[in-house]
């Protein structure tokens, strides 16, 4: 039997993500938005692509949560994207109201689902959904580290003229200016990046990664990145639906792991059919650990603004 994946928010990220998942053929999809006609139109357009992509899935567009009932996975991508000059954190109070309402509805109709958060500010919104849903932490987590790592991998591959597949990167921390790329663990076909590029060059790539979302916002002027965030989210859905036990960086509520307690932050996890099946605790240097803790504190400050 196919899985059921609902995507809340039929905007740029939500719709792109739906299309990627539809092509896999393993799940029926419900696309929901508050705007009438938008999810219906996009879903029908996607459905009409299925004969070409040879994917026998159902894709429904709706404004009614009843259609999402008993979803296995719900991706939350509803909310406002940032504009040039804004940080992700500037969205917190606006998107908080949306994510709060959406999570309540999601839980009402799919009490056993896994929630994957995409709305920014990512870590705070994940913590909000965890709080509202009252689900265990293995079932509510967010997409950030795959995207941040993918950006870094892209820049490294471009710089060295190698396949993106050969580049491994590990970016931890919050999805924002305090993210923590662990350069020591970045490799190209198994060779440490530090042996391949001078420090100044690596620092430049790190800086570009940290500002990667902003670079796109500044180019687009209206709206933010969608293709890479959607691809990263679809990879997480793959790992859960196909029970892959894949190790991926995700935003998850930490309860003393890495010496951090009571806040959502990005760390490597094992993703399978139960959601987060294990939190992987890497051995960090004192500097790396301090940077991760600093990033977690920045998320905690943001979470405080929501007065949960
Ligand atoms: N319920 C359902 N859908 C909603 C709600 C709601 N309460 N509020 C807003 N939406 C919908 C909007 O109608 C819109 O179609 O969410 C969609 C958001 O789409 P876009 O504006 O295209 O934004 P997008 O680029 O997809 O980003 C969505 O993901 O990456 C993050 O920072 C980004 O927080 C933003 C989110």
Boltz pocket constraint, residues with backbone or C-beta under 6 A from the ligand:
constraints:
  - pocket:
      binder: B
      contacts: [[A, 8], [A, 9], [A, 10], [A, 11], [A, 12], [A, 13], [A, 14], [A, 32], [A, 33], [A, 34], [A, 35], [A, 38], [A, 76], [A, 77], [A, 78], [A, 79], [A, 80], [A, 81], [A, 82], [A, 95], [A, 98], [A, 101], [A, 102], [A, 118], [A, 119], [A, 120], [A, 121], [A, 223], [A, 224], [A, 225], [A, 226], [A, 229]]
      max_distance: 6.0
